[in-house]
Amino acid sequence: MLSSLLTFLFVGFIAVVVAGIALSVVGALIGAALGIAGFLLFKVAPIVLIGYLVVRFLAPRRKGLSAADRKWLES
């Protein structure tokens, strides 16, 4: 009887340790994912947005195809 109680105690202890390690790994992965998402959202996205707006509004407007281009495409 004492050996079965010690076995259950040992198995329970191992289960608690394994569950703690698993939850800490999951928490670390979620923390890393949120950190990367925050970095991309607050550091990279504004720079990309400013670059897009500069290119969008300061780039010269594209004109239609020239006659030579049309002729080349149709042949």
mmCIF file as gemmi writes it, N, C-alpha and C atoms, coordinates in Angstrom:
data_model
loop_
_atom_site.group_PDB
_atom_site.id
_atom_site.type_symbol
_atom_site.label_atom_id
_atom_site.label_alt_id
_atom_site.label_comp_id
_atom_site.label_asym_id
_atom_site.label_entity_id
_atom_site.label_seq_id
_atom_site.pdbx_PDB_ins_code
_atom_site.Cartn_x
_atom_site.Cartn_y
_atom_site.Cartn_z
_atom_site.occupancy
_atom_site.B_iso_or_equiv
_atom_site.pdbx_formal_charge
_atom_site.auth_seq_id
_atom_site.auth_asym_id
_atom_site.pdbx_PDB_model_num
ATOM 1 N N . MET Axp A 1 ? 0.82 -1.185 0 1 0 ? 1 A 1
ATOM 2 C CA . MET Axp A 1 ? 0 0 0 1 0 ? 1 A 1
ATOM 3 C C . MET Axp A 1 ? 0.868 1.254 0 1 0 ? 1 A 1
ATOM 4 N N . LEU Axp A 2 ? 1.91 1.225 0.789 1 0 ? 2 A 1
ATOM 5 C CA . LEU Axp A 2 ? 2.796 2.372 0.837 1 0 ? 2 A 1
ATOM 6 C C . LEU Axp A 2 ? 3.508 2.566 -0.505 1 0 ? 2 A 1
ATOM 7 N N . SER Axp A 3 ? 3.861 1.477 -1.159 1 0 ? 3 A 1
ATOM 8 C CA . SER Axp A 3 ? 4.54 1.591 -2.456 1 0 ? 3 A 1
ATOM 9 C C . SER Axp A 3 ? 3.602 2.166 -3.516 1 0 ? 3 A 1
ATOM 10 N N . SER Axp A 4 ? 2.327 1.821 -3.489 1 0 ? 4 A 1
ATOM 11 C CA . SER Axp A 4 ? 1.395 2.378 -4.467 1 0 ? 4 A 1
ATOM 12 C C . SER Axp A 4 ? 1.166 3.871 -4.212 1 0 ? 4 A 1
ATOM 13 N N . LEU Axp A 5 ? 1.125 4.275 -2.947 1 0 ? 5 A 1
ATOM 14 C CA . LEU Axp A 5 ? 0.989 5.702 -2.637 1 0 ? 5 A 1
ATOM 15 C C . LEU Axp A 5 ? 2.217 6.478 -3.106 1 0 ? 5 A 1
ATOM 16 N N . LEU Axp A 6 ? 3.397 5.921 -2.886 1 0 ? 6 A 1
ATOM 17 C CA . LEU Axp A 6 ? 4.62 6.577 -3.346 1 0 ? 6 A 1
ATOM 18 C C . LEU Axp A 6 ? 4.672 6.626 -4.87 1 0 ? 6 A 1
ATOM 19 N N . THR Axp A 7 ? 4.174 5.58 -5.525 1 0 ? 7 A 1
ATOM 20 C CA . THR Axp A 7 ? 4.129 5.57 -6.987 1 0 ? 7 A 1
ATOM 21 C C . THR Axp A 7 ? 3.207 6.657 -7.502 1 0 ? 7 A 1
ATOM 22 N N . PHE Axp A 8 ? 2.013 6.784 -6.912 1 0 ? 8 A 1
ATOM 23 C CA . PHE Axp A 8 ? 1.079 7.838 -7.313 1 0 ? 8 A 1
ATOM 24 C C . PHE Axp A 8 ? 1.668 9.22 -7.04 1 0 ? 8 A 1
ATOM 25 N N . LEU Axp A 9 ? 2.352 9.381 -5.92 1 0 ? 9 A 1
ATOM 26 C CA . LEU Axp A 9 ? 2.981 10.653 -5.592 1 0 ? 9 A 1
ATOM 27 C C . LEU Axp A 9 ? 4.054 10.996 -6.622 1 0 ? 9 A 1
ATOM 28 N N . PHE Axp A 10 ? 4.873 10.02 -6.988 1 0 ? 10 A 1
ATOM 29 C CA . PHE Axp A 10 ? 5.938 10.232 -7.966 1 0 ? 10 A 1
ATOM 30 C C . PHE Axp A 10 ? 5.362 10.546 -9.348 1 0 ? 10 A 1
ATOM 31 N N . VAL Axp A 11 ? 4.348 9.8 -9.766 1 0 ? 11 A 1
ATOM 32 C CA . VAL Axp A 11 ? 3.715 10.046 -11.069 1 0 ? 11 A 1
ATOM 33 C C . VAL Axp A 11 ? 3.052 11.422 -11.095 1 0 ? 11 A 1
ATOM 34 N N . GLY Axp A 12 ? 2.384 11.788 -10.019 1 0 ? 12 A 1
ATOM 35 C CA . GLY Axp A 12 ? 1.762 13.118 -9.936 1 0 ? 12 A 1
ATOM 36 C C . GLY Axp A 12 ? 2.797 14.229 -9.988 1 0 ? 12 A 1
ATOM 37 N N . PHE Axp A 13 ? 3.905 14.034 -9.283 1 0 ? 13 A 1
ATOM 38 C CA . PHE Axp A 13 ? 4.978 15.026 -9.297 1 0 ? 13 A 1
ATOM 39 C C . PHE Axp A 13 ? 5.561 15.184 -10.698 1 0 ? 13 A 1
ATOM 40 N N . ILE Axp A 14 ? 5.804 14.079 -11.375 1 0 ? 14 A 1
ATOM 41 C CA . ILE Axp A 14 ? 6.326 14.127 -12.739 1 0 ? 14 A 1
ATOM 42 C C . ILE Axp A 14 ? 5.318 14.811 -13.664 1 0 ? 14 A 1
ATOM 43 N N . ALA Axp A 15 ? 4.029 14.524 -13.488 1 0 ? 15 A 1
ATOM 44 C CA . ALA Axp A 15 ? 2.999 15.147 -14.315 1 0 ? 15 A 1
ATOM 45 C C . ALA Axp A 15 ? 2.964 16.661 -14.109 1 0 ? 15 A 1
ATOM 46 N N . VAL Axp A 16 ? 3.103 17.102 -12.874 1 0 ? 16 A 1
ATOM 47 C CA . VAL Axp A 16 ? 3.105 18.543 -12.586 1 0 ? 16 A 1
ATOM 48 C C . VAL Axp A 16 ? 4.332 19.202 -13.201 1 0 ? 16 A 1
ATOM 49 N N . VAL Axp A 17 ? 5.482 18.561 -13.108 1 0 ? 17 A 1
ATOM 50 C CA . VAL Axp A 17 ? 6.706 19.12 -13.693 1 0 ? 17 A 1
ATOM 51 C C . VAL Axp A 17 ? 6.583 19.2 -15.213 1 0 ? 17 A 1
ATOM 52 N N . VAL Axp A 18 ? 6.1 18.14 -15.841 1 0 ? 18 A 1
ATOM 53 C CA . VAL Axp A 18 ? 5.952 18.138 -17.302 1 0 ? 18 A 1
ATOM 54 C C . VAL Axp A 18 ? 4.933 19.182 -17.731 1 0 ? 18 A 1
ATOM 55 N N . ALA Axp A 19 ? 3.827 19.306 -17.022 1 0 ? 19 A 1
ATOM 56 C CA . ALA Axp A 19 ? 2.82 20.317 -17.359 1 0 ? 19 A 1
ATOM 57 C C . ALA Axp A 19 ? 3.397 21.721 -17.207 1 0 ? 19 A 1
ATOM 58 N N . GLY Axp A 20 ? 4.177 21.943 -16.182 1 0 ? 20 A 1
ATOM 59 C CA . GLY Axp A 20 ? 4.808 23.25 -16.003 1 0 ? 20 A 1
ATOM 60 C C . GLY Axp A 20 ? 5.774 23.587 -17.119 1 0 ? 20 A 1
ATOM 61 N N . ILE Axp A 21 ? 6.568 22.62 -17.525 1 0 ? 21 A 1
ATOM 62 C CA . ILE Axp A 21 ? 7.508 22.849 -18.628 1 0 ? 21 A 1
ATOM 63 C C . ILE Axp A 21 ? 6.747 23.114 -19.923 1 0 ? 21 A 1
ATOM 64 N N . ALA Axp A 22 ? 5.706 22.343 -20.184 1 0 ? 22 A 1
ATOM 65 C CA . ALA Axp A 22 ? 4.921 22.526 -21.411 1 0 ? 22 A 1
ATOM 66 C C . ALA Axp A 22 ? 4.261 23.901 -21.436 1 0 ? 22 A 1
ATOM 67 N N . LEU Axp A 23 ? 3.681 24.311 -20.32 1 0 ? 23 A 1
ATOM 68 C CA . LEU Axp A 23 ? 3.033 25.623 -20.271 1 0 ? 23 A 1
ATOM 69 C C . LEU Axp A 23 ? 4.044 26.759 -20.393 1 0 ? 23 A 1
ATOM 70 N N . SER Axp A 24 ? 5.238 26.574 -19.845 1 0 ? 24 A 1
ATOM 71 C CA . SER Axp A 24 ? 6.248 27.621 -19.977 1 0 ? 24 A 1
ATOM 72 C C . SER Axp A 24 ? 6.722 27.743 -21.42 1 0 ? 24 A 1
ATOM 73 N N . VAL Axp A 25 ? 6.834 26.614 -22.124 1 0 ? 25 A 1
ATOM 74 C CA . VAL Axp A 25 ? 7.217 26.663 -23.537 1 0 ? 25 A 1
ATOM 75 C C . VAL Axp A 25 ? 6.128 27.34 -24.357 1 0 ? 25 A 1
ATOM 76 N N . VAL Axp A 26 ? 4.875 27.004 -24.099 1 0 ? 26 A 1
ATOM 77 C CA . VAL Axp A 26 ? 3.756 27.643 -24.811 1 0 ? 26 A 1
ATOM 78 C C . VAL Axp A 26 ? 3.727 29.137 -24.52 1 0 ? 26 A 1
ATOM 79 N N . GLY Axp A 27 ? 3.935 29.513 -23.277 1 0 ? 27 A 1
ATOM 80 C CA . GLY Axp A 27 ? 3.963 30.931 -22.914 1 0 ? 27 A 1
ATOM 81 C C . GLY Axp A 27 ? 5.104 31.674 -23.58 1 0 ? 27 A 1
ATOM 82 N N . ALA Axp A 28 ? 6.262 31.031 -23.669 1 0 ? 28 A 1
ATOM 83 C CA . ALA Axp A 28 ? 7.399 31.667 -24.345 1 0 ? 28 A 1
ATOM 84 C C . ALA Axp A 28 ? 7.118 31.855 -25.83 1 0 ? 28 A 1
ATOM 85 N N . LEU Axp A 29 ? 6.501 30.868 -26.464 1 0 ? 29 A 1
ATOM 86 C CA . LEU Axp A 29 ? 6.167 30.992 -27.883 1 0 ? 29 A 1
ATOM 87 C C . LEU Axp A 29 ? 5.143 32.097 -28.124 1 0 ? 29 A 1
ATOM 88 N N . ILE Axp A 30 ? 4.133 32.169 -27.262 1 0 ? 30 A 1
ATOM 89 C CA . ILE Axp A 30 ? 3.126 33.225 -27.404 1 0 ? 30 A 1
ATOM 90 C C . ILE Axp A 30 ? 3.751 34.592 -27.16 1 0 ? 30 A 1
ATOM 91 N N . GLY Axp A 31 ? 4.628 34.692 -26.161 1 0 ? 31 A 1
ATOM 92 C CA . GLY Axp A 31 ? 5.31 35.958 -25.897 1 0 ? 31 A 1
ATOM 93 C C . GLY Axp A 31 ? 6.189 36.39 -27.06 1 0 ? 31 A 1
ATOM 94 N N . ALA Axp A 32 ? 6.91 35.436 -27.648 1 0 ? 32 A 1
ATOM 95 C CA . ALA Axp A 32 ? 7.752 35.76 -28.8 1 0 ? 32 A 1
ATOM 96 C C . ALA Axp A 32 ? 6.902 36.199 -29.991 1 0 ? 32 A 1
ATOM 97 N N . ALA Axp A 33 ? 5.784 35.511 -30.207 1 0 ? 33 A 1
ATOM 98 C CA . ALA Axp A 33 ? 4.904 35.878 -31.325 1 0 ? 33 A 1
ATOM 99 C C . ALA Axp A 33 ? 4.328 37.281 -31.124 1 0 ? 33 A 1
ATOM 100 N N . LEU Axp A 34 ? 3.916 37.596 -29.914 1 0 ? 34 A 1
ATOM 101 C CA . LEU Axp A 34 ? 3.386 38.936 -29.65 1 0 ? 34 A 1
ATOM 102 C C . LEU Axp A 34 ? 4.481 39.991 -29.761 1 0 ? 34 A 1
ATOM 103 N N . GLY Axp A 35 ? 5.687 39.651 -29.363 1 0 ? 35 A 1
ATOM 104 C CA . GLY Axp A 35 ? 6.799 40.591 -29.503 1 0 ? 35 A 1
ATOM 105 C C . GLY Axp A 35 ? 7.11 40.884 -30.953 1 0 ? 35 A 1
ATOM 106 N N . ILE Axp A 36 ? 7.148 39.853 -31.777 1 0 ? 36 A 1
ATOM 107 C CA . ILE Axp A 36 ? 7.408 40.047 -33.209 1 0 ? 36 A 1
ATOM 108 C C . ILE Axp A 36 ? 6.266 40.836 -33.849 1 0 ? 36 A 1
ATOM 109 N N . ALA Axp A 37 ? 5.026 40.511 -33.474 1 0 ? 37 A 1
ATOM 110 C CA . ALA Axp A 37 ? 3.881 41.234 -34.038 1 0 ? 37 A 1
ATOM 111 C C . ALA Axp A 37 ? 3.918 42.706 -33.63 1 0 ? 37 A 1
ATOM 112 N N . GLY Axp A 38 ? 4.255 42.986 -32.384 1 0 ? 38 A 1
ATOM 113 C CA . GLY Axp A 38 ? 4.357 44.38 -31.943 1 0 ? 38 A 1
ATOM 114 C C . GLY Axp A 38 ? 5.466 45.12 -32.668 1 0 ? 38 A 1
ATOM 115 N N . PHE Axp A 39 ? 6.6 44.455 -32.848 1 0 ? 39 A 1
ATOM 116 C CA . PHE Axp A 39 ? 7.702 45.083 -33.58 1 0 ? 39 A 1
ATOM 117 C C . PHE Axp A 39 ? 7.286 45.409 -35.007 1 0 ? 39 A 1
ATOM 118 N N . LEU Axp A 40 ? 6.661 44.442 -35.678 1 0 ? 40 A 1
ATOM 119 C CA . LEU Axp A 40 ? 6.243 44.677 -37.061 1 0 ? 40 A 1
ATOM 120 C C . LEU Axp A 40 ? 5.186 45.763 -37.152 1 0 ? 40 A 1
ATOM 121 N N . LEU Axp A 41 ? 4.262 45.779 -36.191 1 0 ? 41 A 1
ATOM 122 C CA . LEU Axp A 41 ? 3.16 46.739 -36.243 1 0 ? 41 A 1
ATOM 123 C C . LEU Axp A 41 ? 3.619 48.153 -35.925 1 0 ? 41 A 1
ATOM 124 N N . PHE Axp A 42 ? 4.486 48.319 -34.938 1 0 ? 42 A 1
ATOM 125 C CA . PHE Axp A 42 ? 4.816 49.659 -34.471 1 0 ? 42 A 1
ATOM 126 C C . PHE Axp A 42 ? 6.162 50.179 -34.972 1 0 ? 42 A 1
ATOM 127 N N . LYS Axp A 43 ? 7 49.334 -35.534 1 0 ? 43 A 1
ATOM 128 C CA . LYS Axp A 43 ? 8.291 49.79 -36.04 1 0 ? 43 A 1
ATOM 129 C C . LYS Axp A 43 ? 8.375 49.697 -37.562 1 0 ? 43 A 1
ATOM 130 N N . VAL Axp A 44 ? 7.974 48.577 -38.124 1 0 ? 44 A 1
ATOM 131 C CA . VAL Axp A 44 ? 8.137 48.352 -39.554 1 0 ? 44 A 1
ATOM 132 C C . VAL Axp A 44 ? 6.977 48.935 -40.35 1 0 ? 44 A 1
ATOM 133 N N . ALA Axp A 45 ? 5.757 48.731 -39.902 1 0 ? 45 A 1
ATOM 134 C CA . ALA Axp A 45 ? 4.585 49.175 -40.656 1 0 ? 45 A 1
ATOM 135 C C . ALA Axp A 45 ? 4.56 50.686 -40.901 1 0 ? 45 A 1
ATOM 136 N N . PRO Axp A 46 ? 4.893 51.54 -39.918 1 0 ? 46 A 1
ATOM 137 C CA . PRO Axp A 46 ? 4.895 52.982 -40.234 1 0 ? 46 A 1
ATOM 138 C C . PRO Axp A 46 ? 5.921 53.364 -41.299 1 0 ? 46 A 1
ATOM 139 N N . ILE Axp A 47 ? 7.096 52.733 -41.282 1 0 ? 47 A 1
ATOM 140 C CA . ILE Axp A 47 ? 8.111 53.035 -42.284 1 0 ? 47 A 1
ATOM 141 C C . ILE Axp A 47 ? 7.631 52.595 -43.666 1 0 ? 47 A 1
ATOM 142 N N . VAL Axp A 48 ? 7.024 51.413 -43.737 1 0 ? 48 A 1
ATOM 143 C CA . VAL Axp A 48 ? 6.486 50.925 -45.009 1 0 ? 48 A 1
ATOM 144 C C . VAL Axp A 48 ? 5.365 51.836 -45.494 1 0 ? 48 A 1
ATOM 145 N N . LEU Axp A 49 ? 4.508 52.283 -44.594 1 0 ? 49 A 1
ATOM 146 C CA . LEU Axp A 49 ? 3.408 53.167 -44.969 1 0 ? 49 A 1
ATOM 147 C C . LEU Axp A 49 ? 3.93 54.498 -45.493 1 0 ? 49 A 1
ATOM 148 N N . ILE Axp A 50 ? 4.914 55.07 -44.829 1 0 ? 50 A 1
ATOM 149 C CA . ILE Axp A 50 ? 5.48 56.343 -45.296 1 0 ? 50 A 1
ATOM 150 C C . ILE Axp A 50 ? 6.137 56.153 -46.662 1 0 ? 50 A 1
ATOM 151 N N . GLY Axp A 51 ? 6.873 55.073 -46.833 1 0 ? 51 A 1
ATOM 152 C CA . GLY Axp A 51 ? 7.486 54.807 -48.136 1 0 ? 51 A 1
ATOM 153 C C . GLY Axp A 51 ? 6.456 54.635 -49.226 1 0 ? 51 A 1
ATOM 154 N N . TYR Axp A 52 ? 5.382 53.92 -48.924 1 0 ? 52 A 1
ATOM 155 C CA . TYR Axp A 52 ? 4.319 53.731 -49.912 1 0 ? 52 A 1
ATOM 156 C C . TYR Axp A 52 ? 3.687 55.068 -50.287 1 0 ? 52 A 1
ATOM 157 N N . LEU Axp A 53 ? 3.407 55.9 -49.286 1 0 ? 53 A 1
ATOM 158 C CA . LEU Axp A 53 ? 2.78 57.191 -49.571 1 0 ? 53 A 1
ATOM 159 C C . LEU Axp A 53 ? 3.702 58.094 -50.374 1 0 ? 53 A 1
ATOM 160 N N . VAL Axp A 54 ? 5 58.087 -50.07 1 0 ? 54 A 1
ATOM 161 C CA . VAL Axp A 54 ? 5.945 58.908 -50.829 1 0 ? 54 A 1
ATOM 162 C C . VAL Axp A 54 ? 5.984 58.449 -52.28 1 0 ? 54 A 1
ATOM 163 N N . VAL Axp A 55 ? 6.075 57.148 -52.493 1 0 ? 55 A 1
ATOM 164 C CA . VAL Axp A 55 ? 6.114 56.639 -53.862 1 0 ? 55 A 1
ATOM 165 C C . VAL Axp A 55 ? 4.791 56.904 -54.562 1 0 ? 55 A 1
ATOM 166 N N . ARG Axp A 56 ? 3.708 56.752 -53.849 1 0 ? 56 A 1
ATOM 167 C CA . ARG Axp A 56 ? 2.376 56.91 -54.455 1 0 ? 56 A 1
ATOM 168 C C . ARG Axp A 56 ? 2.122 58.347 -54.897 1 0 ? 56 A 1
ATOM 169 N N . PHE Axp A 57 ? 2.485 59.32 -54.059 1 0 ? 57 A 1
ATOM 170 C CA . PHE Axp A 57 ? 2.113 60.705 -54.357 1 0 ? 57 A 1
ATOM 171 C C . PHE Axp A 57 ? 3.22 61.507 -55.034 1 0 ? 57 A 1
ATOM 172 N N . LEU Axp A 58 ? 4.467 61.1 -54.903 1 0 ? 58 A 1
ATOM 173 C CA . LEU Axp A 58 ? 5.543 61.865 -55.51 1 0 ? 58 A 1
ATOM 174 C C . LEU Axp A 58 ? 6.036 61.279 -56.826 1 0 ? 58 A 1
ATOM 175 N N . ALA Axp A 59 ? 5.655 60.061 -57.12 1 0 ? 59 A 1
ATOM 176 C CA . ALA Axp A 59 ? 6.083 59.445 -58.383 1 0 ? 59 A 1
ATOM 177 C C . ALA Axp A 59 ? 5.317 60.105 -59.527 1 0 ? 59 A 1
ATOM 178 N N . PRO Axp A 60 ? 5.976 60.266 -60.655 1 0 ? 60 A 1
ATOM 179 C CA . PRO Axp A 60 ? 5.258 60.865 -61.792 1 0 ? 60 A 1
ATOM 180 C C . PRO Axp A 60 ? 4.122 59.943 -62.245 1 0 ? 60 A 1
ATOM 181 N N . ARG Axp A 61 ? 3.082 60.569 -62.731 1 0 ? 61 A 1
ATOM 182 C CA . ARG Axp A 61 ? 1.931 59.799 -63.204 1 0 ? 61 A 1
ATOM 183 C C . ARG Axp A 61 ? 2.307 59.055 -64.475 1 0 ? 61 A 1
ATOM 184 N N . ARG Axp A 62 ? 1.86 57.844 -64.577 1 0 ? 62 A 1
ATOM 185 C CA . ARG Axp A 62 ? 2.151 57.063 -65.779 1 0 ? 62 A 1
ATOM 186 C C . ARG Axp A 62 ? 1.219 57.488 -66.895 1 0 ? 62 A 1
ATOM 187 N N . LYS Axp A 63 ? 1.784 57.578 -68.045 1 0 ? 63 A 1
ATOM 188 C CA . LYS Axp A 63 ? 0.979 57.934 -69.205 1 0 ? 63 A 1
ATOM 189 C C . LYS Axp A 63 ? 0.628 56.663 -69.955 1 0 ? 63 A 1
ATOM 190 N N . GLY Axp A 64 ? -0.231 56.794 -70.929 1 0 ? 64 A 1
ATOM 191 C CA . GLY Axp A 64 ? -0.616 55.652 -71.74 1 0 ? 64 A 1
ATOM 192 C C . GLY Axp A 64 ? 0.553 55.156 -72.573 1 0 ? 64 A 1
ATOM 193 N N . LEU Axp A 65 ? 0.339 54.083 -73.248 1 0 ? 65 A 1
ATOM 194 C CA . LEU Axp A 65 ? 1.377 53.52 -74.101 1 0 ? 65 A 1
ATOM 195 C C . LEU Axp A 65 ? 1.635 54.44 -75.296 1 0 ? 65 A 1
ATOM 196 N N . SER Axp A 66 ? 2.887 54.53 -75.637 1 0 ? 66 A 1
ATOM 197 C CA . SER Axp A 66 ? 3.228 55.318 -76.822 1 0 ? 66 A 1
ATOM 198 C C . SER Axp A 66 ? 2.831 54.528 -78.073 1 0 ? 66 A 1
ATOM 199 N N . ALA Axp A 67 ? 2.842 55.211 -79.205 1 0 ? 67 A 1
ATOM 200 C CA . ALA Axp A 67 ? 2.464 54.555 -80.466 1 0 ? 67 A 1
ATOM 201 C C . ALA Axp A 67 ? 3.442 53.424 -80.796 1 0 ? 67 A 1
ATOM 202 N N . ALA Axp A 68 ? 4.708 53.64 -80.514 1 0 ? 68 A 1
ATOM 203 C CA . ALA Axp A 68 ? 5.706 52.594 -80.796 1 0 ? 68 A 1
ATOM 204 C C . ALA Axp A 68 ? 5.474 51.373 -79.9 1 0 ? 68 A 1
ATOM 205 N N . ASP Axp A 69 ? 5.124 51.613 -78.654 1 0 ? 69 A 1
ATOM 206 C CA . ASP Axp A 69 ? 4.853 50.488 -77.754 1 0 ? 69 A 1
ATOM 207 C C . ASP Axp A 69 ? 3.623 49.702 -78.196 1 0 ? 69 A 1
ATOM 208 N N . ARG Axp A 70 ? 2.578 50.442 -78.581 1 0 ? 70 A 1
ATOM 209 C CA . ARG Axp A 70 ? 1.368 49.77 -79.055 1 0 ? 70 A 1
ATOM 210 C C . ARG Axp A 70 ? 1.649 48.924 -80.294 1 0 ? 70 A 1
ATOM 211 N N . LYS Axp A 71 ? 2.425 49.502 -81.207 1 0 ? 71 A 1
ATOM 212 C CA . LYS Axp A 71 ? 2.758 48.796 -82.431 1 0 ? 71 A 1
ATOM 213 C C . LYS Axp A 71 ? 3.576 47.543 -82.12 1 0 ? 71 A 1
ATOM 214 N N . TRP Axp A 72 ? 4.5 47.648 -81.194 1 0 ? 72 A 1
ATOM 215 C CA . TRP Axp A 72 ? 5.335 46.506 -80.811 1 0 ? 72 A 1
ATOM 216 C C . TRP Axp A 72 ? 4.499 45.417 -80.15 1 0 ? 72 A 1
ATOM 217 N N . LEU Axp A 73 ? 3.543 45.809 -79.295 1 0 ? 73 A 1
ATOM 218 C CA . LEU Axp A 73 ? 2.692 44.827 -78.616 1 0 ? 73 A 1
ATOM 219 C C . LEU Axp A 73 ? 1.744 44.14 -79.595 1 0 ? 73 A 1
ATOM 220 N N . GLU Axp A 74 ? 1.24 44.873 -80.569 1 0 ? 74 A 1
ATOM 221 C CA . GLU Axp A 74 ? 0.284 44.279 -81.504 1 0 ? 74 A 1
ATOM 222 C C . GLU Axp A 74 ? 0.95 43.366 -82.527 1 0 ? 74 A 1
ATOM 223 N N . SER Axp A 75 ? 2.219 43.554 -82.779 1 0 ? 75 A 1
ATOM 224 C CA . SER Axp A 75 ? 2.877 42.709 -83.786 1 0 ? 75 A 1
ATOM 225 C C . SER Axp A 75 ? 3.406 41.423 -83.17 1 0 ? 75 A 1
